[in-house]
């Protein structure tokens, strides 16, 4: 009937609004729970030591202080440690992006003796826990005289097996016809790698 046809869209609209409201409520509760530890951390950073250890704990600082931050950037020299971590992280990530891409390209698109054996070795190293290599790495770094230097923290991790595996698997899906077209146009392997392959590798690089 005409009246039923007019009522049906209104009912569907109400249902959609109700479902949307429920989604917003659930997401808001989830966001609040996710932000709760960060809010607690920020509030705790301006509390005194006694207030942090107080039982029962209090949310709002009774005697807000900046002494914790003064200790961070003063005697504890947090800024220096943070700068060290930032340098090591940035250089290591950039190194992995460059060198894992090179090795992945060679394993995926180039033919050379021992290619399968090399890829098998990469796969085997994926099964070795990182903690097993700590002592041998320290002995090697120490024998090279690199203790307490940036290279000691960067060079052992500048190419990761998982990065090589991801880049090789992704590059294997790039059509060979695309590379052959670049070769017919006179491009060398370095140019193909930099100008053809790498622009297509956004997902694995990310």
Buried (B, 14 or more C-beta within 10 A) or exposed (E): EEEEEEEEEEEEEEEEEEEEEEEEEEEEEEEEEEEEEEEEEEBBBBBBEEBEEEEEEEEEBEEEBEEBEEEBEEEEEEEEEEEEEEEBEEBBEEBBBBBBBBBBBBBBBEEEEEEEEBBEEBEEBEEEEEEEEEEEBEEBBEEEEBEEEEEBBBBBBBBBBEBBBBBBEBBEEBEEEEBEEBEEEEBEBEEBBEEBBBEBBEEBBE
